[in-house]
């Protein structure tokens, strides 16, 4: 039971990290676009 809870927590943390990285990547792309143009 505990191992399953830990696994679900790890998956949730990974999803949150991925969401944060995608948001930061989008911000970087928006900042780079005016520089490239």
C-alpha positions as CSV (number, residue, x, y, z in Angstrom):
1,X,0.0,0.0,0.0
2,X,2.7,2.5,1.0
3,X,4.8,1.7,-2.1
4,X,1.7,2.4,-4.4
5,X,1.1,5.7,-2.6
6,X,4.8,6.7,-3.0
7,X,4.6,5.8,-6.7
8,X,1.5,7.9,-7.3
9,X,3.2,10.8,-5.5
10,X,6.3,10.4,-7.6
11,X,4.1,10.4,-10.8
12,X,2.2,13.5,-9.6
13,X,5.5,15.3,-8.9
14,X,6.9,14.4,-12.3
15,X,3.7,15.7,-14.0
16,X,4.0,19.0,-12.0
17,X,7.7,19.3,-13.0
18,X,6.8,18.7,-16.7
19,X,4.1,21.4,-16.5
20,X,6.5,23.9,-15.0
21,X,9.1,23.1,-17.6
22,X,6.6,23.5,-20.5
23,X,5.5,26.8,-19.1
24,X,9.1,28.1,-18.8
25,X,9.9,26.8,-22.3
26,X,6.9,28.7,-23.7
27,X,8.0,31.9,-21.9
28,X,11.5,31.5,-23.3
29,X,10.2,30.9,-26.8
30,X,8.0,34.1,-26.6
31,X,11.0,36.1,-25.4
32,X,13.2,34.7,-28.2
33,X,10.7,35.4,-31.0
34,X,11.0,39.2,-31.0
35,X,14.8,38.8,-30.9
36,X,14.8,36.5,-33.9
37,X,12.5,38.8,-35.9
